[in-house]
Amino acid sequence: MQLNGPLAILLRRWRLTAVGVIVTLVAAIGGYVATPVSYEGSAQVFLLPSATSADTGKVDNPYLGFGQALRITAEVLSRLVSTAEAVDEAAAQGATAGYMVGIPTDAAGPVLNVQAKGPDRAAVVTTVNYVVTRLGAILDEEQQKGGAPRSSWFVLNKITQSPLVTVNQKARYTRAVLALAVCSLFTFLGVLLFDRFRSPRPAAAVPAPPGGDAGRPGPPEPADGLGYPDRPGRSERPDYADHLGYPARPDRPERSDRPERPGYEDVSRASRPATADRATPARATADRNDRDAPPAARPTRDERRERPAADQPNIFEPAPQKRSENDTERTYRIPLRRPNAPDDGTESVFDRRPLGTDRLS
């Protein structure tokens, strides 16, 4: 399909195209407005050991026995605050936004990253603050359960004092573009289908009758091999002349009704015997000469049959015989006009004597 064809259809149906464009724009704008904005809030905290443990180097806290790195401690805290019971407790306290606690990939120390995402900005801020506070409470509870002295407890410090909230409109743009593409496609196809069904169709060409005249109908179609009951068979159909009311054409007379010329024998192909020798150019020439000759000088049927063909090879010779160009024993028909010659006959003007004989010139 070429591009100018659909464009011409859209321009011809401009009213329907304009309605489709308006509907497409409304759908795209509606999809953009109806999609809620997504807010993302984040905060970071780190684990700080106590001053007593840092000065003396004595490890009284079991959570400080992981090589003094506290990275494993931070991972344990992230798992404790991400359980199903902790999520239900956070929802009961008003932290309805979804959150996730993990260790940043670019951090080498015991740093925890708290992220929350939701359609409500206030719920996102509340969730981030609640998770950060809950991390400190869980850390104190676990150190107390481990029997660590109060002076060896490490604390949780905030890197960001307030959550950082950003607006994510990716979902809005995605839905608007999707609505625009779908409505544009439906508009394009709808205009093409409407133009196809509303455009006038060209009338089917009526085939010319098989008869010679324009007003004269042709013969009926022959019956096919399936033999439908509503179509007459080939043997049951009437004759063409009887069917149209015209008189039948008279039969052509046979060749046997023609009068034969006197002294002429029928030497047609059908009356010839089926012999091995076939007609050759020399044989055909001799037969034509016999037909042109007067009736009294024509050879009989047996003489023509026994006449040898000059161009047929002899089966008893290794090579076919050839006649010389200077052969004078052969008889030729040479028309000579000699009206005053004493030996000229009245019935023929041809000299049929062999070459080389004495004759008057």
N, C-alpha and C positions, 0 to 999 in steps of 0.2 A: 504494500500500500504506500503510495507517495504521500509526502507531507502536505502538498497543496490541496489535495482532496479533502481531508478532514478539516483543514482550516477554512476552506470555502464553505463547507457544511456549517461550521460554527458561526461564520459570518452571515450565512443565509438565515439561520435560525437564531438570530441575535437576541431575540426576546427570551427564548428559553435558555440561551447561554448566559444572559445577564442574571436571570433568576438563579441559575446554578452557581454562578460566581458569588452572588450575595449569600446564598445558603452556605457556601464553603467558608467564606470569611466569618460568618456568624458562628459556625461550628468551631472554627479554629480559635476565635476569641473566647467563646464559651468554654472550650476545653482548657484554655490557659487560666481563665478566672476560676473555674470550678476546681481546679487542682490545688490543694492546700500547699502552702510553703513549708518546707522542711527546715527546721533549725537544728544546728549542731553546736553543742557546748563541750568544752574540754578543760581539764585542769590536771596539773602534775604535782606530785608529792614525792619526797624522798625520805629514807630512813636514816636517822642520825644516832649513833651510839652515845652512851652516857659519858660524862666527863671522867668519872671514876675509872671506868673500864679503859678509857683512852690513856689515862695517866699511869695506872699501875700495870696495865696489860694483863691483869688477872681476869679470867673468864668465869664469872659466876652465873651468867645468863645462858641457858641452853640455846637460845636463838642466835647467840654470838659465836657458836662453835662451828659455823660453816665457813671457816677460813677467813673470818673477819670481813668478808665481802658483802654479806647481807643480800646478795642477789637471790639466793634460794629463799630467804625469808620473805622478800618482796613477792616472789612467785607464789609462796604459800598463802600470803595475805590476799592476793588477787583471786585465788581459787576459793578461799573461804567466803569472800564477799559476793561471789558469782553463783552460789548454789540456789536451788529453787526456793528454799526456805528464806534466804536473804532477799530474793526478788519479791516474794510475797510480802515480807515485812516492809520493804521499801514502798511498795504500792499502797500498803495500809497507812503509811506516814505521809502520803501525798506525792511520792516520787514515781509518777506514772509513766514517765518517758523511759524508753529502752536505753540501757547503759552497758558499757563493756569496760573492764579493767584489765590492763596488760602492761607488759614491760616494753618500752620503745626499743626498736631494733638498733637505733643509733646511740643508745645510752650504755655506758660501761659500768655505771654504779647502780645501787639499789633505788631506781626511779620507777614510779608507777604512774601510768597515764590513764586518766578517767575520762571517758567519752560518753555523751548522752545525745540521743537524737529523737525528735518528735515534732509534731505540727504546732505545739504550743511553746512559746518562748519561756513563759513563766515555769511551766512544768520541766523544761530542760534545765533551767537554772536551779530549780529546787532539787532535781535529781542529782546534779553534779555536787552540790553542797552536801546533800545527805550522804552520798557515797564516800566523800572525803572524810566526813565526821565519823561515819561508821567504820572506816578503816582504822582510825585512831582508837576507837573503842574496842574493836576486835583485837588489835595489837596488844593493848593493855590486858585484856582478858586472857589471851594466850600466854603472856609472860607470867601472869599471876598463877595460872594453872601449872606452869612449868616449875614453880618454886624459885624463881629468880628474885634476888634481893631488889628492893625498890631503888637502890642507888645504882643498880646495873641495868635498869630498864633503858632501852633506847626509845626515842620519841619519833613522831611523824611530823615533819615540817612541810609546809606548802611552798611550792615554787611559784605558783600563781595565786595571788590572794583572792581574786574573783574569777569566776568562769569566763572563758572567752567564747562568745556566741557568734556564729556566722549563719547567714541565710543561704540555703541551697535551693535554687530554682531549676534544677535539672529535670525534675519530674514534670514541672509545668511546660517547659519547652518541648519535652518529648511528647507529651500528650497533644500539644497544639500542632506540632508538625505531623503527627499521625492523623489527626482529624483533618488537616488540610490536604494531605495526600489522598486519604480515602474519599473525601467529598469531591475532590477534583476528578478522580477516576470515575466515580459514579456520574458526575456531570457530563464528562466527555462521552462515556458510553451511552448515557441516556439521550443526549442530543443526536448521536449517530443513529440509534435505533428509532427514535422519533422521526427523523428525516427519512429513514428507509421505509417506514410503514405509511407515511403521509405523502411521499412522492408518487406521482402517477406512473404506473407501470406501462411500458410500451405494449401495444396489442400484438398478439401472436400472429405471425405471417401465415396466411392461408395458402396451402400448397396448390399449385396449378393442377387442373385435371389431367390425367394421363392421355386423354384424347387429343387429336390434332386441333380441333376447333375449340374456341374458348367456351361456347355455350353447349358444346356437345359432351356429354359425360363419357368417361372412358370405361373400359370393361371392368367388371368386378374383380376384386383382389382374389387370388387363388387361395384355397383353403390350406391351412398349415397342417403340419404332421400330427398335431395334438387332436385334431378332429373335434372341434367344439360343436355342441348340438345346435347352436343358433346359426351356424354357418353351413351352407350346403357344400357337399364335397365337389371335387373336380368333375366327377362323372355325372352328378345330379344337376349341375348348373345348366341353364339353357344356352343355346348358341348365341353368339354376339349379335348376329343379325336378327334372330327371333326375339332376343331380349329388348332390342331398341326399336323394333318394328320396321326394319329395313329389309328389302328383298335380299335373299342369299346370293352370293357371288357365283356365277356359273363356273363349272369345272373346266379346267384347261384341257384341250384335246390331247390325246396321246400322240407320240411321234409316229406310231404305226398307222395312223389315219392319213398321213401325208402321202401323196402319190409319189411313187418311185420313178426315177428317170429310166428310160428304156435301156436295157442291157447293163444295168448297174446292180451289182450284188452287194448285199449288206455285209460289210466287213468291219462292223463296229467292234468295240472292245468286248462287249458281252457275248457276241457270237463267235469270237475267236477261241480256238481250243487252248487249254492250259498247257502250253509247251514250255520247254526249258528256255528257249530263246526269247528274249524280250526285245521290245522295239528299240532300235538304235537310231542315231542320226542318219546314217546311210539308208537304213530300212525306211525311215520316215520320208526321206527325200524320194526314194523309189516309189513309195505308195502315192505320194503327192503327184509325181509325174504320171503315174497310171491314171489317176483321177482326171488329170488335165487332158489326157489323150482321148482320141475319138473312141466311141464305143466298140468299133470293130477291132481297134488295135490294143484294147485292154487285155492284160493277161487274166487267166482264170484264177480261181481261189487256190487251187492246188499249186499252180505255178508260182503264185506269190509266196505260199508257205515254204516251198522248196528253194526259194531264191536265197542264196547265201548272203550273209551280211559282210560287207567289205571291211568294217572296222572291228569285227569280232576276231579274237585270236584263235588260231587252230590249236587244238589240244594235242595234236600229234607233232607239232613243231616246237622246238625249244624257244623260239622267239616269234612274235607276230609278223606276218608278211606285210611288206610295205610295197606300195606301187611307186614307180618312178614318176617324176613330173613330166617326162617326155614319152609317156606311154601313149601310143597311138591306136591301140586295139580297143580302147574304151569308147563307148558310144556317148556322145554329148548332144544335147539339144541346142542347136544354134539357129536362131531365127534369121532367115535370109529372105529378103524381098526380091523375088525374081518374077515379075508378072509376065514377062515375054519368053520365059524358058520353056522349051518344048516338053521337058520331062516333069513339069510341075503338075501336081494333082489339083483337083478342084476342091478337095475337102480340107487341105492343110497347107499352110504356108511355111512349114518347118522342114528342114532337111535332116532326116534321121539316119542318113548313111554313116557308116564308121569313118573316122578320120583316116586320112591316108589314101582313100580310094579316089578314083578319077571321077570328077564331076565338073559340070560346067560352072564357070564363075560369072 
